[in-house]
Amino acid sequence: MRRTTLGPFEVSRLCLGAMLMGGATPADQARAMVDRFVDSGGNFVDTADVYGDGASERTLAPWLARHRDRVVLATKVRFGVSDPGGEGLSPERIRAACEASLRRLGVDTIDLYQVHAPDPAVPLEDTLAALDGLVRAGKVRALGASNFPAWLLAWAVATQDREGWAPFVSLQPQYSLVERTAELELLPLCRAAGLGVLPWGPLGAGFLTGRYRRDRMPADGRVSTAPGDLEEAADRRATERNFRVVDAATEIAERHGRPVAQVALAWLLGVPGVTAPIIGPRTPAQLEDLLGATDLDLEDAERARLSEPAPPPDVSPHRMLRDQIGLPDVPTLRRHRPTTPT
Ligand SMILES: NC(=O)c1ccc[n+]([C@@H]2O[C@H](COP(=O)([O-])OP(=O)(O)OC[C@H]3O[C@@H](n4cnc5c(N)ncnc54)[C@H](OP(=O)(O)O)[C@@H]3O)[C@@H](O)[C@H]2O)c1
């Protein structure tokens, strides 16, 4: 599997998401999937304290006890869990949550510690200083953010830079062929500031696998069963324009003799600035289907065909800058000195 650089790490271009491990994916199957992923060249695993209220981290622990040095291990903090209780990003809670994750995972150090989402109840500086403290204490090696709007991430990165605090080296946004809003602000910011991008939901929760058809939605699929407030809720995901993306991916998959899901992942892997999509297979067979994605190279015409049906929203000022001033869709930033972490 191909590799790339992320902050201080060399990571595989697919990251294995552990959200379902110890839940919809039984623990023994989950550990066999991590084995298979690593045997195929993967070395990057993403979990969170909130997944299964600690069950995902606990499921990984016996595997990590044998193979800690074989993976770059990422977890997250922010949402409510029973240990340490409470929720949010106050300095005390961040320190307690980090200790709890270290305990559950059975490791001395977390490689990438990510803020799962912003917490407007806590001053940003307090959160960033606490995260810096964890790096200085050797509890975590690097920091990441997830689900931050671009203005807040830019503010955080600039604050870390100004204060000399440990920087965010990555952003974990939702990003796929059927959710491309990240292209408007987040991706240009991450490219300019040198942050890696780890797309979550790269298959739109399974929509981009060919399993969902206009006339046949699988009764047990994540999209079919998602409550209305989830991103993958059927009325948001199973739309005509998104089905046209699946049509394009199916056509291209047939041409290459690959699974549809690999085409969706290969498209993401070809977007400048994308480090590693986080795949979330529920079963070993689903994992097997996805593993070859990093060596599938799409032609420009194929990328264009996939991109056409469900573009990101056309918003101001981007539209005005493009149509009236002739600037590119996504303006880039010229700088005299690089912002950390590049
Ligand atoms: N930062 C965040 O807020 C956030 C949010 C969500 C996820 N994540 C991370 O990102 C990871 C992936 O997210 P995700 O689960 O939403 O990703 P995804 O890849 O878009 O969706 C995974 C779902 O796709 C289906 N699937 C996967 N491989 C398949 C295959 N080969 N054939 C058919 N169906 C297949 C399965 O659905 P069925 O179960 O219906 O079969 C699976 O549950 C998670 O594990 C987690 O680490 C982060």
The ligand as an SDF file (V2000), in Angstrom:
LIG
                    3D

 48 52  0  0  0  0  0  0  0  0999 V2000
  -14.5460   12.5850   12.9180 N   0  0  0  0  0  0  0  0  0  0  0  0
  -15.7960   12.2160   12.8150 C   0  0  0  0  0  0  0  0  0  0  0  0
  -16.7280   12.9250   13.2080 O   0  0  0  0  0  0  0  0  0  0  0  0
  -16.1040   10.8790   12.1960 C   0  0  0  0  0  0  0  0  0  0  0  0
  -17.4320   10.5490   11.8560 C   0  0  0  0  0  0  0  0  0  0  0  0
  -17.6710    9.2770   11.2790 C   0  0  0  0  0  0  0  0  0  0  0  0
  -16.6140    8.4130   11.0620 C   0  0  0  0  0  0  0  0  0  0  0  0
  -15.3330    8.7640   11.4230 N   0  0  0  0  0  0  0  0  0  0  0  0
  -14.1770    7.8540   11.1950 C   0  0  0  0  0  0  0  0  0  0  0  0
  -14.1570    7.5000    9.8220 O   0  0  0  0  0  0  0  0  0  0  0  0
  -14.2810    6.0760    9.6910 C   0  0  0  0  0  0  0  0  0  0  0  0
  -15.0800    5.7570    8.4670 C   0  0  0  0  0  0  0  0  0  0  0  0
  -16.3370    6.4510    8.4950 O   0  0  0  0  0  0  0  0  0  0  0  0
  -17.6090    5.8130    7.8520 P   0  0  0  0  0  0  0  0  0  0  0  0
  -17.8770    4.5120    8.5300 O   0  0  0  0  0  0  0  0  0  0  0  0
  -18.6860    6.8130    7.8120 O   0  0  0  0  0  0  0  0  0  0  0  0
  -17.0360    5.5180    6.3710 O   0  0  0  0  0  0  0  0  0  0  0  0
  -17.6560    5.0210    5.0160 P   0  0  0  0  0  0  0  0  0  0  0  0
  -16.5560    4.2510    4.3630 O   0  0  0  0  0  0  0  0  0  0  0  0
  -18.2380    6.1530    4.2640 O   0  0  0  0  0  0  0  0  0  0  0  0
  -18.8550    4.0410    5.4020 O   0  0  0  0  0  0  0  0  0  0  0  0
  -18.6400    2.7890    5.9740 C   0  0  0  0  0  0  0  0  0  0  0  0
  -19.8520    1.9210    5.6740 C   0  0  0  0  0  0  0  0  0  0  0  0
  -19.8350    1.6170    4.2890 O   0  0  0  0  0  0  0  0  0  0  0  0
  -20.2650    0.2930    4.0920 C   0  0  0  0  0  0  0  0  0  0  0  0
  -19.1450   -0.3930    3.4240 N   0  0  0  0  0  0  0  0  0  0  0  0
  -17.8180   -0.2780    3.6760 C   0  0  0  0  0  0  0  0  0  0  0  0
  -17.1090   -1.0270    2.8270 N   0  0  0  0  0  0  0  0  0  0  0  0
  -18.0110   -1.6420    2.0280 C   0  0  0  0  0  0  0  0  0  0  0  0
  -17.8970   -2.5280    0.9540 C   0  0  0  0  0  0  0  0  0  0  0  0
  -16.7060   -2.9620    0.5310 N   0  0  0  0  0  0  0  0  0  0  0  0
  -19.0490   -2.9650    0.3400 N   0  0  0  0  0  0  0  0  0  0  0  0
  -20.2620   -2.5250    0.7470 C   0  0  0  0  0  0  0  0  0  0  0  0
  -20.4180   -1.6660    1.7750 N   0  0  0  0  0  0  0  0  0  0  0  0
  -19.3120   -1.2300    2.4020 C   0  0  0  0  0  0  0  0  0  0  0  0
  -20.6230   -0.2890    5.4320 C   0  0  0  0  0  0  0  0  0  0  0  0
  -22.0060   -0.0590    5.5860 O   0  0  0  0  0  0  0  0  0  0  0  0
  -22.9710   -1.1650    6.2500 P   0  0  0  0  0  0  0  0  0  0  0  0
  -22.5570   -1.1750    7.6990 O   0  0  0  0  0  0  0  0  0  0  0  0
  -24.3260   -0.6010    5.9960 O   0  0  0  0  0  0  0  0  0  0  0  0
  -22.6810   -2.4440    5.5430 O   0  0  0  0  0  0  0  0  0  0  0  0
  -19.8370    0.5870    6.3970 C   0  0  0  0  0  0  0  0  0  0  0  0
  -20.4660    0.6800    7.6560 O   0  0  0  0  0  0  0  0  0  0  0  0
  -14.8790    5.5910   11.0170 C   0  0  0  0  0  0  0  0  0  0  0  0
  -14.5420    4.2610   11.3140 O   0  0  0  0  0  0  0  0  0  0  0  0
  -14.2470    6.5510   11.9850 C   0  0  0  0  0  0  0  0  0  0  0  0
  -12.9220    6.1260   12.3040 O   0  0  0  0  0  0  0  0  0  0  0  0
  -15.0820    9.9820   11.9730 C   0  0  0  0  0  0  0  0  0  0  0  0
  1  2  1  0
  2  3  2  0
  2  4  1  0
  4  5  1  0
  4 48  2  0
  5  6  2  0
  6  7  1  0
  7  8  2  0
  8  9  1  0
  8 48  1  0
  9 10  1  0
  9 46  1  0
 10 11  1  0
 11 12  1  0
 11 44  1  0
 12 13  1  0
 13 14  1  0
 14 15  2  0
 14 16  1  0
 14 17  1  0
 17 18  1  0
 18 19  2  0
 18 20  1  0
 18 21  1  0
 21 22  1  0
 22 23  1  0
 23 24  1  0
 23 42  1  0
 24 25  1  0
 25 26  1  0
 25 36  1  0
 26 27  1  0
 26 35  1  0
 27 28  2  0
 28 29  1  0
 29 30  1  0
 29 35  2  0
 30 31  1  0
 30 32  2  0
 32 33  1  0
 33 34  2  0
 34 35  1  0
 36 37  1  0
 36 42  1  0
 37 38  1  0
 38 39  2  0
 38 40  1  0
 38 41  1  0
 42 43  1  0
 44 45  1  0
 44 46  1  0
 46 47  1  0
M  CHG  2   8   1  16  -1
M  END
$$$$
